[in-house]
Amino acid sequence: MKKAKINLNSIPAVKEFVNLVMLYDFDVDLVSGRYSVDAKSIMGIFSLNLDNPIQLVAHTDEPGDFFEKIAKFVVD
């Protein structure tokens, strides 16, 4: 399992992010407070508070180039 903090601050950013995540076979969740949603679900993402960074959890030990592809969304 690999984790990162991401920021999705606009509708186009959410669409681009979901399109990238859909390319991978492993499960990816977004966690905000006590809520967790499938990162491949646009409706799920929009149910979260997107004003603050969100915790991304990739359920894999072999992410390949996943984190390179989503690097523009990752915050420290």
C-alpha positions as CSV (number, residue, x, y, z in Angstrom):
1,M,0.0,0.0,0.0
2,K,1.4,3.4,-1.0
3,K,0.1,6.8,0.1
4,A,0.3,10.4,-0.9
5,K,-1.5,13.7,-0.3
6,I,-3.2,15.2,-3.4
7,N,-5.0,18.3,-4.3
8,L,-7.9,18.3,-6.7
9,N,-9.0,21.9,-6.9
10,S,-11.1,22.1,-10.1
11,I,-13.5,20.1,-12.2
12,P,-11.0,19.6,-15.1
13,A,-8.4,18.4,-12.5
14,V,-10.8,15.8,-11.1
15,K,-11.6,14.6,-14.7
16,E,-8.0,14.3,-15.6
17,F,-7.1,12.6,-12.4
18,V,-9.9,10.0,-12.8
19,N,-8.8,9.3,-16.4
20,L,-5.3,8.6,-15.2
21,V,-6.3,6.4,-12.3
22,M,-8.6,4.4,-14.6
23,L,-5.5,3.2,-16.5
24,Y,-4.3,1.1,-13.6
25,D,-5.7,-2.3,-12.4
26,F,-5.1,-1.8,-8.7
27,D,-7.6,-0.2,-6.3
28,V,-7.0,3.5,-5.4
29,D,-9.0,5.2,-2.6
30,L,-9.3,8.8,-1.6
31,V,-9.7,9.5,2.2
32,S,-10.9,12.7,3.6
33,G,-11.6,12.7,7.3
34,R,-13.8,9.6,8.0
35,Y,-14.9,9.3,4.4
36,S,-13.2,7.0,1.8
37,V,-14.2,6.8,-1.8
38,D,-13.0,5.0,-4.9
39,A,-10.6,7.3,-6.8
40,K,-12.1,5.9,-10.1
41,S,-15.5,7.4,-9.3
42,I,-16.0,11.0,-10.3
43,M,-19.2,11.2,-8.3
44,G,-17.5,9.8,-5.2
45,I,-14.7,12.4,-5.5
46,F,-17.2,15.2,-5.8
47,S,-18.8,14.0,-2.5
48,L,-15.6,14.9,-0.7
49,N,-14.5,18.3,0.6
50,L,-12.0,19.3,-2.1
51,D,-11.0,22.5,-0.4
52,N,-8.1,20.8,1.4
53,P,-5.6,18.1,0.3
54,I,-6.9,14.5,0.3
55,Q,-5.1,11.3,1.3
56,L,-4.6,8.9,-1.7
57,V,-4.1,5.2,-0.9
58,A,-3.0,3.0,-3.7
59,H,-3.6,-0.7,-2.8
60,T,-0.5,-2.1,-4.5
61,D,3.2,-2.8,-3.7
62,E,4.0,-2.3,-7.4
63,P,2.7,1.1,-8.5
64,G,4.9,1.2,-11.6
65,D,4.7,4.8,-13.0
66,F,1.5,5.6,-11.3
67,F,3.0,8.3,-9.0
68,E,4.9,9.8,-11.9
69,K,1.6,10.2,-13.8
70,I,-0.2,11.8,-11.0
71,A,2.8,14.0,-9.8
72,K,1.0,17.3,-10.8
73,F,-1.7,16.5,-8.2
74,V,0.7,15.5,-5.3
75,V,1.3,18.0,-2.6
76,D,3.8,17.8,0.4
